[in-house]
Amino acid sequence: MLSLILTSDSGEVTIGELADAIGFRQPTITHHAGILVDDGVVERSVRGRQVWLSIASDRLGAVRDLLR
């Protein structure tokens, strides 16, 4: 999930985009995204009916290091 968010053109993806890319159902992605949000790794933004996820700016360096 983190890699897909980090490498997206805009730096953010929707729950639906992640579900399609990974091949899991949206509730599963939402559950795991919630854990990352609670830990402060990912930020969630609701726009209309879409939930967008992005890497928290203060954790961006740590996520990049992790994914190397």
HUGI-V319470 format. One record per pair of residues at least 24 apart in sequence whose ideal C-beta (glycine too) atoms are under 10 Angstrom apart, sorted by the first residue. I is the first residue (numbers start at 1). GAP is how many residues later the second one is. Records with the same first field share a line. If there is no record, write none. Layout:
# HUGI-V319470
I = GAP / GAP
This chain:
# HUGI-V319470
1 = 28 / 31 / 32 / 35 / 40 / 41 / 52
2 = 34 / 39 / 40 / 51 / 53 / 57 / 61 / 62 / 64 / 65
3 = 60 / 63 / 64
4 = 49
5 = 28 / 31 / 36 / 37 / 38 / 47 / 48 / 49 / 50 / 58
6 = 48 / 49 / 54 / 57 / 58 / 60 / 61
7 = 60
8 = 45 / 46 / 47
10 = 42 / 44
11 = 41 / 42 / 43 / 44 / 46 / 49
12 = 30 / 31 / 32 / 33 / 40 / 41 / 42 / 43
13 = 38 / 39 / 40 / 41
14 = 31 / 33 / 35 / 36 / 37 / 38 / 39
15 = 29 / 35 / 36 / 37 / 38
16 = 33 / 34 / 35
17 = 33 / 35 / 36
18 = 33 / 35
26 = 25
29 = 24
36 = 27
41 = 25
